[in-house]
Amino acid sequence: MKWFKGREKGFTLVELLVAIPIIGLLGVAMGAVLIQLLHSNSISHRMLAVRQVQVAGDRVSQDGVQAQSVTFGEDLTDPAWSLNLGWSGDWTDEDGNYTNRAVQVTYTLVADNGMYDLQRHEERDVTVGVGTEPVHTDITNTVSEHLDASQMSCQWQNSDNLTLVLKVVSVVGTKTEERTYNISPRSLG
């Protein structure tokens, strides 16, 4: 091999034949990582949208199947819209202790940066024992976010008012998720 003299500069053919494929592999690997990062952002938006739809539908369904009374407005984008569910019951446990519970749950859609949040407000009165004063609980929390109320609906399936159909739509970034929930309250009247 001939050593470089002071003024000779450059790479040998062997060095170039080794370096070029290595640089190519690094470029392909970096490209794959960038594509994966861009794709993961899209997946994250979709997963968040799916989660928001599921949480809203599941929570309303849990309350809806217990309901003995159901009222709601027609236009979900109206600031006065609400879904009102109520139920009560009393029982005596195996030790003979009397308990009475009355629950009123109100769902509302609250505007938030062009989208809507689903809020749940619960008022509960629980009486344990005969002749005791009821304990009142009043709680409001946000159930779901990123909802598109203009695409959502809440209506009775038929004129018999036995099945409530709730359509929930969530939009996160460019991803839209939609689910329809059929909710049959235990008894109405």
N, C-alpha and C positions, 0 to 999 in steps of 0.2 A: 504494500500500500504506500501510496505517496502521501506524505504529510503536507498540509497546506503551508505554503510559504506566506510570508507577511502580506502580500497583496492578492493572493488567490482567495476568493470568497464564494460560497454557494453550497448546494447540497449535492450529494451523489445521487445517481439514479436509484440505487437501493434504498437510500434514506427517503426519497420521494415516494417510492412504491410502498413503503411501510407507512409513512405519515398520512398520505391521502386517504386510504381506507379507514384509518383510525379517526381522522377528522370527520369523515362521512358518517361513521357509526355514532359519533358524539352528536352530530347534527340531527340524525334520525331520532336518537334518544331524547334530545331536548324538544324536538317537535312533538313527539308522543306525549311527553309530560305536559306541554302547553295545551295540547288537544284535550288531555284528561282533565286539566284544571278548568278549561272552558266548559267542558261537558258536566263536570261536577257541580258547577254553579247552576246550570239548568236543572240538574237532578235535585239540588237543594231547594230551588223554588218550587218544583213540582211536589216534593215531599212535604214542604210547609203548607202548600195549598191543600193537599190530601189530608193532612193532620187537622187543619182548621175545619174542613167539612166534616170529618169524622167526629171531632169533639163536639161541634154544634149539634149534629144529628143525634149522637148518642145521649147527650145531656137532655135535650128536649124529649127524646124518646123515653128516657128513664122517668121523667116527671109525667109525661103524657099518659103512660100506661097506668099510673096511679090516679089520674084525674077523675073526679066525679062531676066537675063542671069545666067547660072549655068555651072561651070567647076570644075572638081576635078580629082585627080590622082587615080591610081588603088590600090597601095600598102599603106595601112594606117600606116604600121610600118616604112615606108621610111621617114627619117627626112624632106624630101622635100614635103611630102604630104600636100595638102590643099583642102578645099572645098571653092570655091569662088562664092559668090552670089552678084548680082548687080541689082539695080533698080533705076529708076528716075521718076519724074513726076512734073507737074506744074499745078497750079490751081489758081483761083481767088475766094476770099471769098465773102460773102454777101455785104461787104463794098467796093468791087472793088479792094482790095489789092492783088497784084500778088505775088505768092510764087513759087519757084522752089527748088526741093530737089533732090540731086543725092547721092546715098549711095552705098558703096562697102564694103561687109563684107567678111572676110576671116577666116575660122576655120582651126586650125592646132592642131595636137596632139604633145605634148611635153613630152619627156621621163622624168619620175620622179620615182626613186627607183624601177625600174623593171616594173612599170606600166606607164600609160600616163595620162596627164591632157589635157582637151579640152580647148583651148584658142580661144577667139573671138576678132578679130581686126576689128574695124569699122572706116571707113573714110567717113565723111559726109560733103557735101557742100550745104548750104542752102542760097538762095537768097530771100530776102523779099523786094518787090518793084522793079519796072522797073528801070534799069540803076544803081542799087546798086551793090556793091561788095559782093560776096558770103562769108559767114562765114564758115570757115573750122574747123571741129572737128575730132580729131584723138584719139581713145580710144582702149586700149587693156585690157581685163580682163579674168580671168580663170572662165569658165562656170561650169566645172565638173572635178572631180578627180577620181582616182582609176579605170581607164578604161583599159581594156585588148584589145589593138589594134589588136593583132593577131587573135582575135575571131570576131572583128567588120568588117563591110563591108559598102560600099557606092556605089550604082550602079543604073542605070536606070532600071525600071521594065521591059520595053519592048524596042524594037528598035525605037519606036516613040518618046522617050525622053520626055514623058509627066508626068511621076510619078517617083520621086526619092525615092529609098528605102534605108533607113539608119538603120542599125542594131547596137545597142549600147549594150556593155557588160561591167559590173562593177564587180570587185572582191574585197571584203573587208573581210579580215581574211579567213575563209573557206566558206563564202557565195558568190555565184555568181548570179547576176540578169541580165536578157537579155530582151530587147524589140526591136521590129521592128516598124519603123515609115515610113508611106507612105506619101510623101510630093508632092503635085501638085502645082508647081509654077504657078502664075497667067497667065503669057505669056512668051514665050521664042522667041527670035529672034533678 
